[in-house]
Amino acid sequence: MRNSLGYLAAYPKGKYKADYLFLFLVVADFKTLPYGWKRHIRYRLTFVNQISYGLSLLGGKEEWIGKYRPLCGYQKMILLTKLNDKKGGFLVNNEVKIVVEVDVLQVIGKLDVSEESQEVTQPLKRIKLNGDGVVTSSVDVNGFQVLPSEAESVKRIFEKHPEMALKFRAKNQHLRTSCINVVLSLIKTLCQSLQDISIDDMGQAEQALTYLNNSGFKVDWLEGKLEEVKEKKMEELFGKTRMQELEEELKVFKRKCSDIEAILEKEKEELKDLKQKCSDTEALLEKEKTKVLAAARAPPLTLDDVV
């Protein structure tokens, strides 16, 4: 996206600092500018965290830019590992959100009337990380600048809740964009599965709602949804705790069963040994009985046997 002053560009895979995203402003068509053309600018870059706006990265400077110094920015805007973290909130659906505000403080040299009359604080909202640093425009929905991919969602929100921003009086586009981004981030958070939402996420969501209420947004419907999700999350946590307790009890019972089974096996061996001893003893007894009976049946001795 360009205006008469310049455009935003990036090296998504790093450049001078290979571990960082390189983000910078470039003077448009600087090679064709007249000799001596310069602008003293104050710019502000906001690398938006789409999960929690409070975690967004901010940067800003005052610099001279011109024909022979056509770019300014940050070689180390954000660590690539932090940028590519799936739960970090900076990269969502392979897109990042960046807001740029530029104030021209001093002018040396002119191009034409259109340049001087054009608003140069127009925020640059979106970069799609395709490796080329391509910048595309945002879409206006009810006075809020949003990504084209989010325009339909924002329209649906205003259709269902037309009173949401009636008391929101901020004119600063950066603040307006910040607030609508918080709304979208909250909705994304609430639409996650319970397993993916943490207690910390709940706390940040409550802080975000407080921020929106203080800004003039009417988001009681989001508060209600958050309470529903919190209740379900607590049920899930209590359920998991109860499951862990039951699993521990089950381990104890299984261990006791195993101990008793071991004792039972030992008793079975002893019983088997006793039965064998009983059998052997019975056999000896029968043998002795046979001897006794044989002796009892023998004829008595005669006088001749004795004499």
Steps between C-alpha positions, in 0.01 A plus 500: 500500500642840399430868544692796366763469772590135474415142585568231757729206415638202685741209484298220663806272515736768630773684315787661688393329822401153384310414820272804480227641277632811322222761471545841340337798325615585149463830317290440190683538166798658676725463193283747308480762777658841440835583654469612865158343561479412874237448768545509876249243630382352824374147450353235723493125424269265686551127446157381613457194719172357372428305820572771755554857383688578821781271378543696176848632415540875462773702335543858387760757403558842350718490189582679178421306185548603140650429162835383640368343820181338377423256781473479879381235740612211716744223413396315815124557518418153639680169541395255228450227761261728686328601178449139387380374838154357426369613837689830506221700339712691250462264203143382434403323178844593361420869543619771734337833585712812499378854558717791381441865581710775342509870583694735274681753723704689241501518121790579269416487130164436337358268238156635421184629665350155541784392724457793736123456521498123552472355850831335588397351831295234329564174689648207308316208642604169357795301376461154357814300559567347161874567505484815288380751760179568305267756658126499429226741601248481782120522477275753674209348691284742703794738526749232610796386289521120487668235287310396187490145638324628814260746337207255482544400864502863613189574289319208665601627844354846429186346348437298817619772739444838330524680834850367573693817407231768528672656802849457363611854410868455416599655165859376498508217247774320688287486816193395303695221332644393836155464654345304214807273501440433868139405423613261225772352719249441779264321265785284367597413856143405595467286186796282596447154644500478879826304485674791325372769739699550819411676824747772399305544176186554708675764708624682190151481349355668810764774476415547132130537585585760762705687240210493253246614762725786605538597134125530457419166334180319600614139524263347755435220250870413504500510880217246501686273258815527708307394812364199311847398386642556852228279649570225246875537558454463877284192444776359281765577764291350781433197281871457431578534872237238586636272227850529648364417848315196365808390306706514821234302688489247219879459519472429876221247449688325219813485714302344787340251261843411369631450855205281595534298179868445580409385853228280353746341256736433790217349704403285200855363484496429872157335468627289213802397708280413797269295279803311370619437854151381594501266202845364589402457864179320402703263282737423791203453728343252260829316481526479877137388524575220255793385717291513815215305341742244364650457845154470655395229259810287557421166689609480859816307591472136606685324780728349246571849358586623845697192616 
